[in-house]
């Protein structure tokens, strides 16, 4: 279902939502992705019954499902008019109801358990990220360049693709009305969710998402960031196409990644698919999606620091306000820091 609902679609959607357990499920799934096992634990009902409720909600276009390994997760749909109807309905629900409060407390307890496991995971792997960070200019310098590139009015919807630890949602916390971070890694998402909750960033949320098939409608985001993600992908051009698809007219897309390099250990030990990107290649991918005003900036390794071997590149592009003649990318700029 897209656009508006016809009479039959509306009746089907309302019938699907108009049952006590299904309404409780919708409230839980509006707050984050859960699987059948999670819902049985929270609601105290059998797996077959929960599965039947989920089937009805999915058939009515109110929720979506996605598979991660052997698990299937569910969340309130962002792409359908039915999902948007759900959120309007849920806004009218009194969440002080004792049953709903208990559901929320059980869901929070489940999330805390996952966050604890994620914290352990990141403590065990922290040294890996520290070694990679030492290969390029400081995080502070990169983040300063990122915030400068996206300076301007606040974003209505800011999307961070491959959000990882949710750092970009924190960096731009005072610049958006609503922020969404998407990632395929559940450990990353649990960690990011914990950080955002601790920081009190109620306007931001993280959720499972496939960067090749985003569960967001066309043209909804006026700010999109892909920060240090493309080098992990086998099809980076596909990811850029999806990012451009969700970009609103006048919206801006910022890509941050490495320039070409020869550190093979990053491929062998850290799952990097690509050893950096030529400026012209990413510029071409952006132009192919109809994005214009393309600017490129390079952050060079600091002189005198023998550890630093990687150049960080930033590509900024914009979705035209209206259909216009194709413009040529601006002259590339090399800036050493």
KOLSEKOL-755039 format. One record per residue (C-alpha): residue number from 0; residue in three letters; x, y, z. Coordinates in Angstrom, 2 decimals. Example, Ala and Ser with C-alpha at 12.3 -4.5 7.8 and 13.67 -1.06 7.14 Angstrom:
> 0 ALA 12.30 -4.50 7.80
> 1 SER 13.67 -1.06 7.14
//
This chain:
> 0 UNK 0.00 0.00 0.00
> 1 UNK 1.32 3.40 -0.94
> 2 UNK -0.14 6.87 -1.10
> 3 UNK -3.66 6.89 0.37
> 4 UNK -5.75 3.92 1.47
> 5 UNK -8.93 3.00 -0.37
> 6 UNK -11.99 2.02 1.67
> 7 UNK -11.26 -1.71 1.74
> 8 UNK -7.59 -1.20 2.64
> 9 UNK -8.58 1.14 5.46
> 10 UNK -11.16 -1.32 6.83
> 11 UNK -8.58 -4.16 6.66
> 12 UNK -5.95 -2.07 8.44
> 13 UNK -8.31 -0.95 11.19
> 14 UNK -9.61 -4.50 11.74
> 15 UNK -6.05 -5.78 12.03
> 16 UNK -5.19 -3.18 14.65
> 17 UNK -8.49 -3.48 16.54
> 18 UNK -7.57 -6.36 18.84
> 19 UNK -5.95 -6.05 22.26
> 20 UNK -2.92 -8.30 21.72
> 21 UNK -2.26 -6.94 18.22
> 22 UNK -2.39 -3.38 19.54
> 23 UNK 0.15 -4.33 22.21
> 24 UNK 2.35 -5.88 19.50
> 25 UNK 2.13 -2.72 17.39
> 26 UNK 3.19 -0.56 20.35
> 27 UNK 6.21 -2.79 20.92
> 28 UNK 7.20 -2.93 17.25
> 29 UNK 6.86 0.85 16.90
> 30 UNK 9.62 1.13 19.52
> 31 UNK 12.00 -1.29 17.80
> 32 UNK 12.45 -4.58 15.96
> 33 UNK 11.54 -7.81 17.76
> 34 UNK 11.24 -11.46 16.77
> 35 UNK 8.59 -14.02 17.68
> 36 UNK 10.61 -15.35 20.62
> 37 UNK 10.97 -11.81 22.00
> 38 UNK 7.24 -11.19 21.75
> 39 UNK 6.31 -14.47 23.41
> 40 UNK 8.57 -13.58 26.35
> 41 UNK 7.20 -10.06 26.66
> 42 UNK 3.53 -10.86 26.18
> 43 UNK 3.49 -14.27 27.87
> 44 UNK 1.59 -15.89 24.99
> 45 UNK 2.29 -18.95 22.86
> 46 UNK 4.43 -18.86 19.74
> 47 UNK 1.62 -20.04 17.40
> 48 UNK -0.74 -17.32 18.67
> 49 UNK 1.87 -14.58 18.32
> 50 UNK 2.73 -15.84 14.83
> 51 UNK -0.94 -15.65 13.78
> 52 UNK -1.21 -12.07 15.02
> 53 UNK 1.97 -11.10 13.17
> 54 UNK 0.69 -12.72 9.98
> 55 UNK -2.52 -10.66 10.10
> 56 UNK -0.65 -7.43 10.78
> 57 UNK 1.79 -8.09 7.93
> 58 UNK -0.99 -8.96 5.47
> 59 UNK -2.71 -5.67 6.36
> 60 UNK 0.49 -3.77 5.52
> 61 UNK 0.99 -2.51 9.08
> 62 UNK 4.29 -4.25 9.81
> 63 UNK 7.24 -5.56 7.82
> 64 UNK 9.44 -8.59 8.37
> 65 UNK 13.11 -9.16 7.61
> 66 UNK 15.38 -12.15 8.07
> 67 UNK 18.71 -12.09 9.87
> 68 UNK 20.31 -15.50 9.74
> 69 UNK 17.84 -18.02 11.15
> 70 UNK 15.77 -15.30 12.89
> 71 UNK 12.90 -13.24 11.47
> 72 UNK 12.37 -9.77 12.92
> 73 UNK 9.37 -7.45 12.64
> 74 UNK 8.86 -3.68 12.84
> 75 UNK 6.13 -1.15 12.03
> 76 UNK 6.29 -0.37 8.31
> 77 UNK 7.82 2.92 7.19
> 78 UNK 7.06 2.38 3.49
> 79 UNK 3.31 1.84 3.60
> 80 UNK 0.40 4.13 4.31
> 81 UNK -0.75 1.40 6.70
> 82 UNK 2.39 1.84 8.77
> 83 UNK 1.88 5.60 8.91
> 84 UNK -1.74 4.99 9.96
> 85 UNK -0.47 2.78 12.81
> 86 UNK 1.72 5.55 14.17
> 87 UNK -1.22 7.97 14.14
> 88 UNK -3.33 5.42 16.01
> 89 UNK -0.61 4.74 18.57
> 90 UNK -0.27 8.45 19.30
> 91 UNK -3.78 8.28 20.83
> 92 UNK -3.02 5.34 23.15
> 93 UNK -2.62 5.99 26.89
> 94 UNK 0.68 4.24 27.60
> 95 UNK 0.13 4.61 31.36
> 96 UNK -2.15 1.57 31.17
> 97 UNK -0.70 -1.04 33.59
> 98 UNK -0.60 -3.80 30.95
> 99 UNK 1.18 -1.58 28.46
> 100 UNK 3.62 -0.37 31.10
> 101 UNK 4.46 -3.97 31.95
> 102 UNK 5.02 -4.76 28.25
> 103 UNK 7.34 -1.78 27.97
> 104 UNK 9.28 -2.76 31.10
> 105 UNK 9.75 -6.33 29.84
> 106 UNK 10.89 -5.06 26.44
> 107 UNK 13.34 -2.67 28.14
> 108 UNK 14.72 -5.54 30.24
> 109 UNK 15.22 -7.62 27.09
> 110 UNK 17.01 -4.72 25.39
> 111 UNK 19.28 -4.20 28.42
> 112 UNK 20.35 -7.85 28.24
> 113 UNK 21.26 -7.41 24.57
> 114 UNK 23.05 -4.14 25.26
> 115 UNK 25.15 -5.83 27.94
> 116 UNK 26.13 -8.53 25.46
> 117 UNK 26.96 -5.85 22.88
> 118 UNK 29.10 -3.95 25.37
> 119 UNK 31.11 -7.11 25.97
> 120 UNK 31.49 -7.62 22.22
> 121 UNK 32.83 -4.11 21.69
> 122 UNK 35.18 -4.32 24.67
> 123 UNK 36.67 -7.46 23.15
> 124 UNK 37.10 -5.81 19.73
> 125 UNK 37.94 -2.24 20.75
> 126 UNK 41.62 -2.67 19.96
> 127 UNK 40.80 -3.49 16.33
> 128 UNK 39.05 -0.15 15.80
> 129 UNK 41.79 1.70 17.67
> 130 UNK 44.43 0.25 15.34
> 131 UNK 42.45 1.32 12.27
> 132 UNK 41.84 4.83 13.65
> 133 UNK 45.59 5.26 14.15
> 134 UNK 46.06 4.92 10.37
> 135 UNK 44.37 8.23 9.52
> 136 UNK 43.80 11.74 10.83
> 137 UNK 42.08 12.12 14.19
> 138 UNK 38.37 11.50 14.66
> 139 UNK 38.05 15.12 15.78
> 140 UNK 39.46 16.39 12.48
> 141 UNK 37.20 14.09 10.44
> 142 UNK 34.09 15.05 12.43
> 143 UNK 34.92 18.76 12.10
> 144 UNK 35.09 18.33 8.32
> 145 UNK 31.80 16.38 8.34
> 146 UNK 29.90 19.01 10.32
> 147 UNK 31.36 21.75 8.12
> 148 UNK 30.27 19.95 4.96
> 149 UNK 26.68 19.66 6.21
> 150 UNK 26.46 23.11 7.78
> 151 UNK 23.20 24.97 7.24
> 152 UNK 19.58 24.76 8.34
> 153 UNK 18.40 21.82 10.49
> 154 UNK 17.23 18.59 8.92
> 155 UNK 13.65 17.38 9.25
> 156 UNK 14.82 13.79 8.74
> 157 UNK 18.48 12.84 9.05
> 158 UNK 19.47 9.27 8.07
> 159 UNK 22.77 7.59 8.92
> 160 UNK 23.34 4.50 6.76
> 161 UNK 25.52 1.84 8.35
> 162 UNK 25.21 3.72 11.62
> 163 UNK 27.50 1.37 13.57
> 164 UNK 27.83 2.82 17.07
> 165 UNK 25.45 5.69 16.23
> 166 UNK 28.20 8.29 16.32
> 167 UNK 26.82 10.40 13.45
> 168 UNK 23.45 10.61 15.21
> 169 UNK 25.31 12.04 18.20
> 170 UNK 27.42 14.45 16.14
> 171 UNK 24.32 15.93 14.46
> 172 UNK 22.03 15.66 17.51
> 173 UNK 21.26 19.39 17.53
> 174 UNK 20.70 19.53 13.77
> 175 UNK 17.69 17.29 13.12
> 176 UNK 14.06 16.99 14.14
> 177 UNK 14.23 13.21 13.71
> 178 UNK 17.22 10.96 13.19
> 179 UNK 17.29 7.34 12.01
> 180 UNK 20.36 5.09 12.02
> 181 UNK 20.26 1.87 9.98
> 182 UNK 22.61 -1.09 10.23
> 183 UNK 22.53 -4.85 9.59
> 184 UNK 24.60 -5.74 12.65
> 185 UNK 22.44 -6.40 15.72
> 186 UNK 25.38 -6.06 18.12
> 187 UNK 26.15 -2.64 16.65
> 188 UNK 22.50 -1.63 16.93
> 189 UNK 22.24 -2.72 20.56
> 190 UNK 25.37 -0.76 21.40
> 191 UNK 24.17 2.32 19.50
> 192 UNK 20.75 2.13 21.15
> 193 UNK 22.39 2.00 24.58
> 194 UNK 24.51 5.06 23.79
> 195 UNK 21.55 7.08 22.49
> 196 UNK 19.44 6.17 25.52
> 197 UNK 22.25 7.19 27.87
> 198 UNK 22.62 10.48 26.00
> 199 UNK 18.87 11.13 26.15
> 200 UNK 18.56 11.54 22.37
> 201 UNK 14.82 10.89 22.12
> 202 UNK 14.67 12.29 18.58
> 203 UNK 16.98 9.55 17.31
> 204 UNK 16.39 5.85 16.80
> 205 UNK 18.35 2.96 15.34
> 206 UNK 16.92 -0.03 13.54
> 207 UNK 17.88 -2.97 11.40
> 208 UNK 18.19 -2.05 7.74
> 209 UNK 19.63 -3.35 4.49
> 210 UNK 21.64 -0.59 2.81
> 211 UNK 20.80 -2.20 -0.56
> 212 UNK 17.04 -2.16 0.13
> 213 UNK 16.12 0.60 2.56
> 214 UNK 12.73 0.41 4.27
> 215 UNK 12.12 4.13 3.73
> 216 UNK 9.96 5.81 1.07
> 217 UNK 11.37 7.82 -1.82
> 218 UNK 12.42 11.41 -1.15
> 219 UNK 11.88 11.56 2.62
> 220 UNK 15.32 12.52 3.97
> 221 UNK 16.88 15.94 3.63
> 222 UNK 20.18 14.74 5.11
> 223 UNK 21.90 11.37 4.52
> 224 UNK 25.35 10.25 5.66
> 225 UNK 27.34 7.14 4.68
> 226 UNK 30.32 7.25 7.02
> 227 UNK 33.13 4.69 6.57
> 228 UNK 30.76 2.07 5.16
> 229 UNK 31.34 1.76 1.40
> 230 UNK 34.68 -0.02 1.75
> 231 UNK 32.86 -2.95 3.43
> 232 UNK 30.44 -3.38 0.51
> 233 UNK 30.68 -5.52 -2.58
> 234 UNK 28.28 -3.17 -4.43
> 235 UNK 28.92 0.40 -3.25
> 236 UNK 27.19 1.91 -6.30
> 237 UNK 23.99 0.09 -5.31
> 238 UNK 24.17 1.59 -1.82
> 239 UNK 24.61 5.07 -3.30
> 240 UNK 21.59 4.49 -5.53
> 241 UNK 19.44 3.66 -2.50
> 242 UNK 20.76 6.66 -0.57
> 243 UNK 19.92 8.94 -3.52
> 244 UNK 16.44 7.39 -3.77
> 245 UNK 15.45 8.45 -0.25
> 246 UNK 16.92 11.93 -0.67
> 247 UNK 14.35 14.74 -0.79
> 248 UNK 14.57 17.60 -3.33
> 249 UNK 17.24 19.94 -2.03
> 250 UNK 18.49 17.21 0.32
> 251 UNK 22.21 16.50 0.77
> 252 UNK 24.17 13.25 0.77
> 253 UNK 27.60 13.05 2.40
> 254 UNK 29.91 10.07 1.84
> 255 UNK 33.03 9.66 3.99
> 256 UNK 35.53 6.93 3.13
> 257 UNK 39.15 6.21 2.32
> 258 UNK 41.07 7.27 -0.75
> 259 UNK 42.87 4.43 -2.57
> 260 UNK 45.59 2.74 -0.49
> 261 UNK 47.58 -0.48 -0.39
> 262 UNK 47.15 -1.74 3.18
> 263 UNK 46.15 -5.32 2.37
> 264 UNK 45.85 -6.24 6.04
> 265 UNK 42.60 -4.27 6.20
> 266 UNK 41.14 -6.61 3.61
> 267 UNK 42.54 -9.75 5.19
> 268 UNK 41.99 -8.97 8.88
> 269 UNK 39.10 -6.46 8.93
> 270 UNK 36.83 -7.54 6.05
> 271 UNK 37.40 -4.44 3.91
> 272 UNK 36.06 -5.27 0.43
> 273 UNK 37.62 -2.18 -1.17
> 274 UNK 40.98 -0.58 -0.46
> 275 UNK 39.63 2.94 -0.85
> 276 UNK 37.97 4.75 -3.76
> 277 UNK 39.12 6.99 -6.57
> 278 UNK 37.53 10.43 -6.33
> 279 UNK 36.31 10.27 -9.91
> 280 UNK 34.62 6.89 -9.38
> 281 UNK 32.43 8.01 -6.47
> 282 UNK 31.74 11.31 -8.23
> 283 UNK 30.51 9.37 -11.27
> 284 UNK 28.25 7.17 -9.13
> 285 UNK 26.68 10.27 -7.56
> 286 UNK 26.17 11.97 -10.92
> 287 UNK 24.54 8.82 -12.33
> 288 UNK 21.81 9.22 -9.68
> 289 UNK 21.06 12.76 -10.80
> 290 UNK 22.83 14.39 -7.86
> 291 UNK 24.56 17.69 -8.54
> 292 UNK 26.84 20.29 -6.94
> 293 UNK 29.31 17.51 -6.16
> 294 UNK 32.23 18.61 -3.95
> 295 UNK 35.18 16.50 -2.84
> 296 UNK 37.57 17.16 0.03
> 297 UNK 40.58 15.13 1.16
> 298 UNK 41.96 14.94 4.68
> 299 UNK 45.59 13.95 4.30
> 300 UNK 47.67 12.06 6.91
> 301 UNK 49.45 14.39 9.29
> 302 UNK 53.06 15.06 8.37
> 303 UNK 55.58 13.53 10.73
> 304 UNK 53.21 10.81 11.99
> 305 UNK 54.60 7.57 10.57
> 306 UNK 51.53 5.60 11.72
> 307 UNK 49.12 7.49 9.48
> 308 UNK 48.92 6.08 5.98
> 309 UNK 45.31 6.68 4.92
> 310 UNK 43.66 9.70 3.33
> 311 UNK 40.02 10.28 4.26
> 312 UNK 37.83 11.60 1.42
> 313 UNK 34.48 13.39 1.70
> 314 UNK 32.00 13.61 -1.17
> 315 UNK 29.04 16.00 -0.81
> 316 UNK 26.18 16.01 -3.33
> 317 UNK 22.68 17.46 -3.52
> 318 UNK 19.33 16.38 -4.96
> 319 UNK 18.19 19.24 -7.25
> 320 UNK 15.12 21.17 -6.11
> 321 UNK 13.58 20.59 -9.52
> 322 UNK 14.49 18.77 -12.73
> 323 UNK 17.31 20.70 -14.34
> 324 UNK 20.03 20.23 -16.90
> 325 UNK 22.81 17.95 -15.71
> 326 UNK 25.61 19.94 -14.13
> 327 UNK 29.27 19.03 -14.11
> 328 UNK 31.01 18.21 -10.83
> 329 UNK 33.05 21.03 -9.35
> 330 UNK 36.81 20.91 -9.55
> 331 UNK 38.19 18.52 -6.93
> 332 UNK 39.93 20.12 -3.98
> 333 UNK 42.83 18.59 -2.07
> 334 UNK 43.21 19.90 1.45
> 335 UNK 45.95 18.66 3.75
> 336 UNK 45.43 18.65 7.51
//
